Amino acid sequence: MRTFFWLSLSLSIGSAPFAQTPAPSAQRPAQTQPAPAPAPAVPAIAAPRRAAVPAPPSRTGIAITVTNGHGAPIPGVQVDIEGTSDRNGETDSSGQVNFVGMQPGTYRARFSGDKVTPFEREVIVRAGLPTVIDVTLNPAPPPPAVAPQPAQPAVAAPIVGPPGMPQVLSIVDLAEKQLGGNQARRETLVSCSGNTRTTLVLLNQDQPERLYDSAETDYYVVAGQGAVRLNGKDTGLAAGTYVSLPRNTSHSIARRGNRPLILLATLSGPPCEEAK
């Protein structure tokens, strides 16, 4: 029994190297996911350019406030700045006006207007800083009083006499009818209209000196001979002679010879006393 156990044990031990051991399982290669296809290249989008930010306005300038003697603002004052950067403008309802973006330097400021007395002053503008100016202006002087013009005397309208009637007649025939008689001066009314009076004058003697201050006088010699004295000088008269005398002209007429001196006399100026 022991022999059998030993033999069995020997067989068991002797046959152990010939026992089939299971073959190691074949290592399957690890299955990997296929790499994804590369995405198509997307063109790079350029970042939009930022708009240029304008530089802040320069603070170099002048800020002006114009007031009167009581501190009240004066609108409508003309301000003219002369220098490196000329400027001009008017004060607003607050009496203010501003000028910006000016070059540094020395300027001349002029203030003018209908309601203020003109004024000038020097202004210095510094870089990067506003120059603040407070100006007090005096009111403009009142306009000089205009002396009232003396009232012009009213010019009276000329007095015009009544109109006459048209006439056509022979002066020679009328003169012959007046030859009778020895009167020193004889007048016959020929026509009278408006401010013109014409008479036929027959002189048998010298006529004394006369002067008409409001009438122009014309003489026409119809017949006879005589002389007219003007400024101390005698001028002969004969048939057909014409004499024109302005108003305020002193004159006298003398007869020469034995026959009467017949004149047609016309006065222009005073109104006719009666129409004919």
C-alpha positions as CSV (number, residue, x, y, z in Angstrom):
1,M,0.0,0.0,0.0
2,R,2.9,2.3,0.9
3,T,4.5,1.1,-2.4
4,F,1.5,2.1,-4.4
5,F,1.3,5.5,-2.6
6,W,5.0,6.1,-3.3
7,L,4.7,5.0,-6.9
8,S,1.7,7.3,-7.4
9,L,3.5,10.1,-5.8
10,S,6.5,9.5,-8.0
11,L,4.4,9.3,-11.0
12,S,2.7,12.5,-10.0
13,I,6.0,14.2,-9.4
14,G,7.7,12.7,-12.4
15,S,5.0,13.6,-14.8
16,A,4.6,17.2,-13.5
17,P,7.2,18.7,-16.1
18,F,5.2,17.3,-19.0
19,A,1.9,18.8,-18.0
20,Q,0.5,21.3,-20.6
21,T,0.4,24.7,-19.4
22,P,-2.1,26.9,-21.0
23,A,-0.5,29.1,-23.7
24,P,-0.5,32.6,-22.7
25,S,-3.3,34.4,-24.4
26,A,-2.2,36.4,-27.3
27,Q,-2.1,40.1,-26.6
28,R,-4.4,41.8,-29.0
29,P,-3.1,45.1,-30.1
30,A,-4.9,47.9,-28.5
31,Q,-7.5,49.3,-30.7
32,T,-7.0,53.1,-31.0
33,Q,-9.5,55.5,-32.4
34,P,-8.5,57.0,-35.8
35,A,-7.2,60.5,-35.5
36,P,-9.9,63.0,-36.5
37,A,-9.3,64.7,-39.8
38,P,-7.7,68.1,-39.4
39,A,-10.2,70.9,-39.7
40,P,-9.9,73.0,-42.8
41,A,-7.7,76.0,-42.1
42,V,-9.9,79.1,-41.4
43,P,-8.3,82.3,-42.7
44,A,-7.4,84.5,-39.8
45,I,-9.8,87.6,-39.5
46,A,-7.9,90.7,-39.0
47,A,-9.0,92.6,-35.9
48,P,-10.8,95.8,-36.9
49,R,-8.8,98.9,-36.6
50,R,-10.0,101.2,-34.0
51,A,-11.0,104.7,-35.2
52,A,-8.5,107.2,-34.3
53,V,-9.6,109.0,-31.2
54,P,-9.3,112.8,-31.8
55,A,-7.1,114.5,-29.4
56,P,-9.0,116.5,-26.8
57,P,-9.3,120.1,-27.8
58,S,-6.6,122.3,-26.6
59,R,-7.4,124.2,-23.4
60,T,-5.3,127.1,-24.6
61,G,-7.7,130.0,-25.2
62,I,-9.5,133.0,-23.7
63,A,-12.7,133.0,-21.7
64,I,-14.1,136.5,-21.5
65,T,-16.9,137.9,-19.3
66,V,-18.1,141.5,-19.9
67,T,-20.1,143.4,-17.3
68,N,-21.1,146.9,-16.5
69,G,-20.2,148.9,-13.4
70,H,-23.0,147.2,-11.4
71,G,-21.9,143.7,-12.3
72,A,-24.7,143.0,-14.8
73,P,-23.7,141.2,-18.0
74,I,-23.6,143.1,-21.2
75,P,-24.7,141.1,-24.3
76,G,-23.9,142.0,-27.9
77,V,-20.4,143.5,-27.2
78,Q,-18.1,143.0,-30.2
79,V,-14.8,141.4,-29.2
80,D,-11.9,141.4,-31.6
81,I,-8.7,139.5,-30.7
82,E,-5.6,140.3,-32.8
83,G,-2.3,138.4,-32.6
84,T,-1.0,135.0,-33.6
85,S,-4.5,133.5,-33.8
86,D,-7.0,136.2,-34.7
87,R,-10.5,135.7,-33.3
88,N,-13.7,137.7,-33.1
89,G,-17.2,137.3,-31.7
90,E,-20.0,138.8,-29.6
91,T,-20.9,138.3,-26.0
92,D,-24.0,136.2,-25.4
93,S,-26.9,136.9,-23.0
94,S,-24.6,136.1,-20.1
95,G,-22.0,138.6,-21.3
96,Q,-19.6,135.8,-22.2
97,V,-17.6,134.8,-25.2
98,N,-14.9,132.1,-25.5
99,F,-12.1,131.6,-28.0
100,V,-10.4,128.1,-28.0
101,G,-7.5,126.5,-29.8
102,M,-5.3,129.6,-29.7
103,Q,-1.5,129.7,-30.0
104,P,0.3,131.0,-26.9
105,G,1.4,134.6,-27.1
106,T,0.5,138.2,-26.5
107,Y,-2.8,139.5,-28.0
108,R,-4.7,142.8,-28.3
109,A,-8.3,142.6,-27.3
110,R,-10.8,145.3,-28.5
111,F,-14.3,145.7,-27.1
112,S,-16.8,147.9,-28.9
113,G,-20.6,148.3,-29.3
114,D,-23.4,150.8,-29.6
115,K,-24.1,150.7,-25.9
116,V,-20.5,150.8,-24.5
117,T,-17.4,153.0,-24.6
118,P,-14.7,151.3,-26.7
119,F,-11.9,149.7,-24.7
120,E,-8.6,147.9,-25.5
121,R,-6.3,145.8,-23.4
122,E,-3.4,143.4,-23.7
123,V,-4.0,139.6,-23.1
124,I,-1.3,137.0,-22.6
125,V,-2.3,133.4,-23.5
126,R,-0.2,130.5,-22.0
127,A,0.1,127.0,-23.4
128,G,-2.4,124.5,-22.1
129,L,-4.3,126.9,-19.9
130,P,-7.4,129.0,-20.4
131,T,-6.9,132.7,-19.9
132,V,-9.9,134.0,-17.9
133,I,-10.7,137.8,-18.3
134,D,-13.3,139.9,-16.6
135,V,-13.9,143.2,-18.3
136,T,-16.0,146.1,-17.0
137,L,-17.1,148.5,-19.6
138,N,-18.6,152.0,-19.3
139,P,-21.8,152.9,-21.0
140,A,-21.5,154.9,-24.3
141,P,-22.0,158.6,-23.8
142,P,-25.4,160.0,-24.9
143,P,-25.5,161.4,-28.4
144,P,-25.1,165.2,-28.5
145,A,-28.3,167.1,-28.3
146,V,-29.4,168.4,-31.7
147,A,-30.4,172.0,-31.5
148,P,-33.9,172.4,-32.8
149,Q,-34.0,174.0,-36.2
150,P,-35.9,177.3,-36.2
151,A,-39.3,176.9,-37.8
152,Q,-39.2,178.0,-41.4
153,P,-41.7,180.7,-42.0
154,A,-44.6,179.5,-44.0
155,V,-44.3,180.7,-47.5
156,A,-47.6,182.2,-48.6
157,A,-48.9,180.9,-51.8
158,P,-48.7,183.6,-54.5
159,I,-51.9,185.5,-55.0
160,V,-53.1,185.1,-58.5
161,G,-55.7,187.5,-60.0
162,P,-58.7,186.5,-62.0
163,P,-58.1,185.1,-65.5
164,G,-58.9,187.4,-68.4
165,M,-60.3,186.8,-71.9
166,P,-58.2,186.2,-75.0
167,Q,-57.9,189.4,-77.1
168,V,-56.6,190.3,-80.5
169,L,-56.4,194.0,-81.4
170,S,-54.4,196.7,-83.1
171,I,-52.3,198.8,-80.8
172,V,-51.8,201.4,-83.4
173,D,-55.5,201.9,-83.9
174,L,-56.0,202.1,-80.1
175,A,-53.2,204.6,-79.8
176,E,-54.7,206.9,-82.5
177,K,-57.9,207.0,-80.5
178,Q,-56.0,208.3,-77.5
179,L,-54.2,211.1,-79.2
180,G,-56.7,213.8,-78.3
181,G,-56.2,215.9,-75.2
182,N,-53.2,217.4,-73.4
183,Q,-53.0,215.3,-70.3
184,A,-49.5,214.8,-69.0
185,R,-50.0,211.0,-68.7
186,R,-52.9,209.0,-70.0
187,E,-53.3,205.2,-69.5
188,T,-55.7,202.8,-71.2
189,L,-56.0,199.2,-69.9
190,V,-55.4,196.8,-72.7
191,S,-55.5,193.4,-70.9
192,C,-55.5,192.1,-67.3
193,S,-55.2,188.4,-66.5
194,G,-53.8,186.6,-63.5
195,N,-50.6,188.5,-62.6
196,T,-50.0,190.4,-65.8
197,R,-51.3,193.8,-66.5
198,T,-50.8,195.6,-69.9
199,T,-51.7,199.3,-70.5
200,L,-51.2,201.8,-73.3
201,V,-49.4,204.9,-71.9
202,L,-49.4,208.2,-73.7
203,L,-46.9,210.7,-72.4
204,N,-47.1,214.4,-73.2
205,Q,-44.6,215.3,-70.4
206,D,-41.6,213.7,-68.8
207,Q,-42.5,210.8,-66.5
208,P,-41.0,211.1,-63.0
209,E,-38.7,208.5,-61.5
210,R,-40.5,205.2,-60.7
211,L,-39.7,201.9,-59.0
212,Y,-41.9,198.8,-58.9
213,D,-40.8,196.6,-55.9
214,S,-43.0,193.7,-56.8
215,A,-43.4,193.7,-60.5
216,E,-41.2,193.2,-63.6
217,T,-41.7,196.0,-66.1
218,D,-41.5,195.9,-69.9
219,Y,-41.9,198.9,-72.2
220,Y,-42.4,198.8,-76.0
221,V,-42.3,202.1,-77.9
222,V,-45.3,202.3,-80.3
223,A,-44.7,205.8,-81.6
224,G,-42.9,209.1,-80.7
225,Q,-39.4,209.7,-79.4
226,G,-38.0,209.8,-75.9
227,A,-35.3,208.6,-73.5
228,V,-35.1,206.2,-70.5
229,R,-32.8,207.1,-67.7
230,L,-31.1,204.1,-65.9
231,N,-28.3,204.5,-63.3
232,G,-27.9,208.1,-64.3
233,K,-27.5,207.3,-68.0
234,D,-30.0,208.3,-70.7
235,T,-30.8,205.9,-73.6
236,G,-32.8,207.1,-76.6
237,L,-36.2,205.6,-77.4
238,A,-37.8,205.4,-80.8
239,A,-40.7,203.4,-82.4
240,G,-39.9,199.7,-82.1
241,T,-37.6,200.0,-79.0
242,Y,-38.1,197.5,-76.2
243,V,-37.1,198.0,-72.6
244,S,-37.1,195.3,-69.9
245,L,-36.7,196.4,-66.2
246,P,-36.4,193.9,-63.3
247,R,-38.3,194.6,-60.1
248,N,-36.7,197.2,-57.8
249,T,-35.2,199.0,-60.7
250,S,-35.5,202.8,-60.5
251,H,-36.1,204.5,-63.9
252,S,-37.6,207.5,-65.5
253,I,-38.9,208.2,-69.0
254,A,-38.8,211.6,-70.8
255,R,-40.5,212.7,-74.0
256,R,-38.5,214.2,-76.9
257,G,-40.0,216.2,-79.7
258,N,-43.5,217.7,-80.2
259,R,-45.4,214.5,-80.5
260,P,-46.6,212.3,-77.6
261,L,-44.5,209.3,-76.7
262,I,-46.8,206.2,-76.8
263,L,-45.7,203.1,-74.9
264,L,-47.1,199.7,-74.3
265,A,-46.3,198.9,-70.7
266,T,-46.6,195.4,-69.1
267,L,-46.3,194.8,-65.4
268,S,-45.8,191.2,-64.2
269,G,-46.2,190.3,-60.5
270,P,-49.0,191.8,-58.6
271,P,-52.5,190.4,-59.3
272,C,-54.7,192.2,-61.7
273,E,-57.4,194.2,-60.0
274,E,-59.9,193.4,-62.7
275,A,-59.9,190.9,-65.6
276,K,-60.1,192.0,-69.1
